[in-house]
Amino acid sequence: MAVNPTMGLYYMKKIALILVVLASGLLFSCKKNDVKVTIEVNPEELVFTSEQGAKTVEVTCNSNWEARIVASTWAALEMDGTTLIVSVLSNPGPGAREATLNVSSGDVTKSVKITQQAAE
């Protein structure tokens, strides 16, 4: 029985094509399990009198998160597990002041409005 060398090459090409199709199928089917990040803060707003003081915010999130206060030199943030402690200095000025506490995980951010009343 004579062996046709072109038939062997034909079958090798078919097998290579099947392997490429299978490998590409595995690559595209094994994508990362995307979990939708959810963040909840309670309360969503903090209102302080003009006096120095502190209040807490509870955070619930299904992923790693970070928190920071934006645009404030008079408010400070401490973290104790899932509890955020927001402290404010007294407000000696005639106007109320505002800042924002942002809790972020990836591209998801939940904001808490911080308001401090003016001195009387």
Helices and strands as residue ranges (DSSP letters): H 5-29, E 39-42, E 45-48, E 53-61, E 66-70, E 75-80, E 83-88, E 97-105, E 108-116
